[in-house]
Amino acid sequence: MQIQRLSLPNHTLTPPTLSHHMFCPSLSSTHYSTKSVCIQNSKSGLSYSLKMVSESLTSSRKCGGLIRVRCGEVQNDDGFYIRRCVELARKAIGHTSPNPMVGCMIVKDGNIVGEGFHPKAGQPHAEVFALRDAGDLAENATAYVSLEPCNHYGRTPPCSEALIKAKVKKVVVGMVDPNLIVDSMGIDRLRDAGIEVTVGVEEDLCKKLNEAFIHKMLTGKPFVTLRYSLSINGHVLDQLGEGVTESGGYYSRLLQEYDGIILSASFTEKFSVPTSQEPGANQPLKIITASNPSTPIQMPGLTEENASKVIVFSDKETTVEPEMATKGIETVVLDQISLNAILEYCKHQGLCSVLLDLRGNYGDLEMLLKEGIEKNLVQKIVVEVLPLWDESDGGNTLSVLKSLGKGLKLKNLQPKMSSQSIVLEGYL
């Protein structure tokens, strides 16, 4: 395979012209400086000012709270606070599974008096942390929460009862919990207690936050994403772009986000087992598929620390290098390797999401891909387009994707940049 690297020209982007009715961007960072910023569109000559909100979230409680900004005026609204709840919830990405990510804010008289998020399965929920933060100020306040408060006793007490006990006046909910042991019962309990409840604010955003959790609740199976790389002339590549595996790169974030990753044994023979570089990331379970292995499976760079998160699926008795065997790698032998069998295992292990990474010998994963598409086991596709021109004929690599069937159409296709690569995400 011969590959030529293409250099991408640098472009300077000018701010778009904003109409009087468009909202300014929401403020996502924790600290803000007090100033008026004038932005000018170099093409139209139109300038407009943005009034920035001052102080940190903590000190904002003393100066009127964190507020949404409309160009030329300030405004509070439910959508803004729910979006902030989602931002809070994402601080725990990769740590809450099999629980959902949830954020909560307590707002009183326009002031943010408390906030919190669910940090880890088994620990208190977002509402509990937000109410602790607010203290007595929670009385007669409005609670904003990205997911319906629970109303059952599990590893933690019901959040609905905590909100009732705190005497909040109103609760704004991003989305109803699809878990059958919740499913509107938390909302009903709050209303029965005389608390006003609004449901469905920024619902699509809240569903996107927990798409894997929702899918597992509705289907009983983990959420599956197919990922592969393409050259700019459409050939499947066995590599990743520069910088995407580093902290902040899309691939490093995927490894942090997903509970498991399926890889071909031929991949692990050539490359080190991938790990997320995000600070404090939980590493996904590495699921290695070995179809008719003729030689012992090898995994260069495997350490005792990450060997506990490796499992090998094979369709006959598989041998591993003696050094690997002593590290306790689990092996599952199946009559025939199938994606459904792998997902059943993942389900019983409590995994909500799995990344199917098309690297290594594509033939090893071809049957899994075909099964995943035909049986609707794959929900999402992530394609990285590298700025490379592959001078080979494509050969076997293209046949893998051609075998998936014709007429597949992705929904909600979204592009983004990660280092020098373009990453496309869409849903089947």
Secondary structure, 3 states (H helix, E strand, C coil): CCEEECCCCCCCCCCCCCCCCCECCCCCCCCCCCCEEEEECCCCCCEEEEECCCCCHHHHCCCCCCCEEECCEEECCHHHHHHHHHHHHHHHCCCCCCCCCCEEEEEECCEEEEEEECCCCCCCCHHHHHHHHHHHHHCCCEEEECCCCCCCCCCCCCHHHHHHHCCCCEEEECCCCCCCCCCCHHHHHHHHCCCEEEECCCHHHHHHHCHHHHHHHHHCCCEEEEEEEECCCCCEECCCCCCCCCCCCHHHHHHHHCCEEEEEHHHHHHCCCCCCCCCCCCCCEEEEEECCCCCCECCCCCCHHHHCCEEEEECCCCCECHHHHCCCCEEEECCCCCHHHHHHHHHHCCCCEEEEECCCCHHHHHHHHHHHHHCCCCCEEEEEECCEEECCCCCHHHHHHHCCCCCCCCEEEEEEEECCEEEEEEEC
